[in-house]
């Protein structure tokens, strides 16, 4: 996670024949084969945008091999926070053309797009030229050969950055801040960077980023980039876990959750915690149960296949009332599926996938920035309610990087209801009005108890008696249902009679689509769910007060959220559904089109009756 604290001033010096039009954001794709450094170039371009006082988002995409082979960095930069890719890309810069046609669906262009490649690498695939893009050849390989010790991705960085209007000092500062090699190599690559910047002067320009309304009206604005962070969703979730009090992590590496663990390993050490790489997912979930039982807030991170393996352990945490946090960075499924692509297809499993009646908490961040706050909240809820909490992020949020405003700090919530030594008549699973009973820390005198997966009495003695079973089932359910979750259960925006319900990474394109629909005269209320289990029925009813029809929008093949909501809630009218699986991201234009068409149908039916 990078903190941008000293931004550069944006100097909008555009190439000589720049397009005069203004746009709200620019979309840039950098592509190349394995080893060409496009991900590094993309990350540095995003860093430079932050230093220039802009916001941005970078999505990583690669072929099925996960590592090595073709790859592309998909960026969008603008003057306001961005949570979604745009519909089309303004610039595609290919260091080479090896297998880039595999990304044709992920890098849609438009008639005004600029396509840059090196003629020495061959001709651009026809699939990109069919859109009527402007195609230009730049001798990237010759340029880098002319500067001994330089890398071709630094030329590409300078070229893309200059075309986007980023100041040279911001690009250079980004390179210097990340450099870990020799001074001689740095100087060579700074020359390559400036060679790319110079080459951009002779190329067709891109649209200028529109100035913020506040500035256009002469109002005061904050210093560019001040207090902004540059981080991925995985890093944000890790930071949120630390803020929530997690001090032990056990996990087994799996795409796309591995970066969360890699970030937390040194971060935990700095706060006195530790991370242990387990031999598999079963071991990792059992390790965090043991650590939490010992009094240390604990977490593991995985993806769909790993979550499936952890279910018996999560059920143990439910039965023994041990707080744990499991971050599931969802990917395309089933089975091994599509490891490096995003999909919201673990929802049904997360809310219903344990054997027996096993209530658990399931929360879902709505953005990269929200990964921090929601993961911290998950730790707080798990500790307060002595229950497992599953955090549903996905590959789009987890492995993408964004420039965000610095989150506000909140105090760490300590473990609640810890039993004191020699508590008279101590019963670990006492049937309390709230459903939460004091938890003893091992070694505390006079309050020993046994915690396992067997059903038990209030005193923790294994029991198969109907009375004990029903009492404990009610207790475990009641503590989750009666808890006051406040307003954080969902974001509710607007008051129109048509409402959209969504969650997770679908929230970004949906929000943008609703804004576009509003410009076309279609008003839509938005409910972004953050607490998926347990569902807040009374709060939901209030959020949908006055709503005549709802549409549920999600990224999976089976409309899992719609099916889940219909099985629990009384949704108004006949719910509509917009759902699509990965691996392609959800685009604002397709969602907007669905909303406008839906509103037209509803209006026509209303007039007909």
Secondary structure, DSSP 8 states (H G I E B T S, - for coil): -EEE-S---------TT----EESEEEEEEEE-TTS-HHHHHHHHHHHHHHTT-EEEEEEEE-TTSSSS-EEEEEEEESS---S--SSEEEEEES--TTGGGGTTTS-EEEEEEEEE-GGG----HHHHTT--EEEE--HHHHHHTSTT--HHHHHHHHHHHHTT--HHHHHHHHHHH--S-HHHHHHHHHHHHHHHHHHTTS----EE---HHHHTT-----TTTTEEEEEHHHHHHHHHHHHT--EEEE---TTTHHHHHHHHHHHHHTT-EEEE-SSHHHHHHHHHHHHHTT--EEEEE-HHHHHHTHHHHHHHHHHT--EEEEEEE-B-STT-BTTS-----HHHHHH-SSSS---EEE--SSHHHHHHHHHHHHHHHHHHTSEEEEEEEHHHHH-EEEEE------------B--TT-TT--TT---TTS---B--TT-TT------SS-B-TTS-B---HHHHHHHHHHHHHHHHHS--GGGGEEEE---SEEEEEETTHHHHHHHHHHHHHHTT---EEEEESEEES--HHHHHHHTTT--EEEEEESSTT-HHHHHHHTTS--SSS-EEEE--SSS---HHHHHHHHHHHHHHHHHHHHH-
